[in-house]
Amino acid sequence: MVSSIKIETPLDEETISKLKIGNKVLLNGIVYTARDQAHKRLVDELEKAGKENRQPNLPFPLEGQVIYYVGPAPSRPGMVIGPAGPTTSGRMDTYTPILLEKGLKGTIGKGRRGKDTIEAMKKYKAVYFVAVGGAAVLISKRIKRIGTVAYEDLGPEAIYRLEVEDFPLIVANDVYGNDLFDEGMKKYRKVT
Amino acid sequence: MREITSEEVTQAVENLCISSNCTLNEDVWKALREKLKNEESLVGKEVLEEILENDRMAEEEKLPLCQDTGFTTIFVEMGQEIKVTGGDFYQAINKGVGNGYRKGYLRKSVVKDPLRRKNTGDNTPAWVHIDIVPGNKLKISVMPKGAGSENMSTVKMLSPTEGVQGVKKFVLDWVKERGANACPPLVVGVGIGGTFEGVAKLAKKALLRPIGSKNPEPFYAEMEEELLKGINNLGLGPQGLGGSSTALAVHIKTYPCHIASLPLAINLQCHAVRHATIIL
């Protein structure tokens, strides 16, 4: 059993600088959900605000925050949320660097990140956590509260504010540019 | 002619949508437990434990194993002595899908148009493959296919002279490149032969075969074993984070093809390998 590091959102640079790839983390506090369409809207607004030389009007402040790539299943009566496992992170790679530049400190999903996102995590000091893909029921039990933040028209793809308790995660990319997918594969590859 | 009512079809599809999404098949339980026993990486072991714990919870509470309850792919083998009465067969199937996804609290993940992307609200339409077979039975298999693994699938038209080595190399390179995003340990469905559109169907249908079953043709049984070993030697491991459990099985399905072509398709399937079948 590898022991877990408990951390709380919002994240500061000191906390995440201590995290290394392969570390097990139990995350507590608020995370915001967003996936494909919500990312597109966030980044469109950032770009528009940049062009118009004004402050962007975002549905939540990015500074120190964590985004979870998830589109939950419907909740049954009496449940906080339906099954809510991670979706594939790579689809968000087009949008992630600009969000990191604006202060986002962590992302949660499954699967590999692109080169530009890994570079941006190193540059702006942010981490990428992997949640176990397909562990949707187990993860949903760690979500204690849910509220809608924006883009309700997107249904499961809307932005929700989740209060999580001991959300089990693994650090897959740290602020030093390391990649657990590459390192893990190297370590366990057998040449035949 | 044996008569089956469209209501029977609707009810069967509704039940299959719920059971395939909420229950892990016995062969998959067995294969995952086996992987947990033999996994070399500590992180990999913990990932497998979390998956098994999740699947136990889902079964206990009758909840979907995964939030992505997929695009509903349905394979039908219809006996030629069957007559479906009381309505349109495709409508009966889609009604079953809509009912199942509503009553089972399954996520509705289908948009009406690929570019204008408005949700249909009930996960319809399903994609239905129908084969006419001898006899008077109706076999329906429901496979909810999540986008995570579906997006990591491909069709490649190889040159005939590339042969066995060409196929093996392409499959290994593909899994190495894309496998981590498809929720490993995977089942790798491989279609070889047929035509451009046919080979993709072969790869998908191969995923229905139980894990641990042998390919009836010794030539392909051996190829499956070699590919499985090769894939597990890649080191991707559970969720791609490193380890020895990258795939639970490789299933090959073939069909005759043109002298000038060698179609190849790879349909990756996640560790839940969801599907359920009924024979009416």
Boltz contact constraints between the chains, C-beta under 6 A:
constraints:
  - contact:
      token1: [A, 2]
      token2: [B, 42]
      max_distance: 6.0
  - contact:
      token1: [A, 72]
      token2: [B, 67]
      max_distance: 6.0
  - contact:
      token1: [A, 73]
      token2: [B, 64]
      max_distance: 6.0
  - contact:
      token1: [A, 73]
      token2: [B, 67]
      max_distance: 6.0
  - contact:
      token1: [A, 73]
      token2: [B, 107]
      max_distance: 6.0
  - contact:
      token1: [A, 74]
      token2: [B, 105]
      max_distance: 6.0
  - contact:
      token1: [A, 76]
      token2: [B, 105]
      max_distance: 6.0
  - contact:
      token1: [A, 83]
      token2: [B, 63]
      max_distance: 6.0
  - contact:
      token1: [A, 83]
      token2: [B, 64]
      max_distance: 6.0
  - contact:
      token1: [A, 83]
      token2: [B, 67]
      max_distance: 6.0
  - contact:
      token1: [A, 84]
      token2: [B, 67]
      max_distance: 6.0
  - contact:
      token1: [A, 85]
      token2: [B, 66]
      max_distance: 6.0
  - contact:
      token1: [A, 85]
      token2: [B, 67]
      max_distance: 6.0
  - contact:
      token1: [A, 88]
      token2: [B, 148]
      max_distance: 6.0
  - contact:
      token1: [A, 88]
      token2: [B, 181]
      max_distance: 6.0
  - contact:
      token1: [A, 111]
      token2: [B, 180]
      max_distance: 6.0
  - contact:
      token1: [A, 111]
      token2: [B, 181]
      max_distance: 6.0
  - contact:
      token1: [A, 112]
      token2: [B, 180]
      max_distance: 6.0
  - contact:
      token1: [A, 132]
      token2: [B, 47]
      max_distance: 6.0
  - contact:
      token1: [A, 132]
      token2: [B, 50]
      max_distance: 6.0
  - contact:
      token1: [A, 133]
      token2: [B, 183]
      max_distance: 6.0
  - contact:
      token1: [A, 134]
      token2: [B, 51]
      max_distance: 6.0
  - contact:
      token1: [A, 134]
      token2: [B, 66]
      max_distance: 6.0
  - contact:
      token1: [A, 134]
      token2: [B, 183]
      max_distance: 6.0
  - contact:
      token1: [A, 134]
      token2: [B, 271]
      max_distance: 6.0
  - contact:
      token1: [A, 134]
      token2: [B, 272]
      max_distance: 6.0
  - contact:
      token1: [A, 135]
      token2: [B, 50]
      max_distance: 6.0
  - contact:
      token1: [A, 135]
      token2: [B, 54]
      max_distance: 6.0
  - contact:
      token1: [A, 136]
      token2: [B, 66]
      max_distance: 6.0
  - contact:
      token1: [A, 136]
      token2: [B, 67]
      max_distance: 6.0
  - contact:
      token1: [A, 137]
      token2: [B, 54]
      max_distance: 6.0
  - contact:
      token1: [A, 137]
      token2: [B, 57]
      max_distance: 6.0
  - contact:
      token1: [A, 137]
      token2: [B, 58]
      max_distance: 6.0
  - contact:
      token1: [A, 137]
      token2: [B, 63]
      max_distance: 6.0
  - contact:
      token1: [A, 138]
      token2: [B, 53]
      max_distance: 6.0
  - contact:
      token1: [A, 138]
      token2: [B, 54]
      max_distance: 6.0
  - contact:
      token1: [A, 155]
      token2: [B, 119]
      max_distance: 6.0
  - contact:
      token1: [A, 156]
      token2: [B, 107]
      max_distance: 6.0
  - contact:
      token1: [A, 180]
      token2: [B, 241]
      max_distance: 6.0
  - contact:
      token1: [A, 181]
      token2: [B, 180]
      max_distance: 6.0
  - contact:
      token1: [A, 181]
      token2: [B, 240]
      max_distance: 6.0
  - contact:
      token1: [A, 184]
      token2: [B, 241]
      max_distance: 6.0
  - contact:
      token1: [A, 184]
      token2: [B, 242]
      max_distance: 6.0
  - contact:
      token1: [A, 185]
      token2: [B, 235]
      max_distance: 6.0
  - contact:
      token1: [A, 185]
      token2: [B, 236]
      max_distance: 6.0
  - contact:
      token1: [A, 185]
      token2: [B, 242]
      max_distance: 6.0
  - contact:
      token1: [A, 187]
      token2: [B, 242]
      max_distance: 6.0
  - contact:
      token1: [A, 188]
      token2: [B, 41]
      max_distance: 6.0
  - contact:
      token1: [A, 188]
      token2: [B, 235]
      max_distance: 6.0
  - contact:
      token1: [A, 188]
      token2: [B, 237]
      max_distance: 6.0
  - contact:
      token1: [A, 188]
      token2: [B, 242]
      max_distance: 6.0
  - contact:
      token1: [A, 188]
      token2: [B, 243]
      max_distance: 6.0
  - contact:
      token1: [A, 188]
      token2: [B, 244]
      max_distance: 6.0
  - contact:
      token1: [A, 189]
      token2: [B, 235]
      max_distance: 6.0
  - contact:
      token1: [A, 190]
      token2: [B, 233]
      max_distance: 6.0
  - contact:
      token1: [A, 192]
      token2: [B, 233]
      max_distance: 6.0
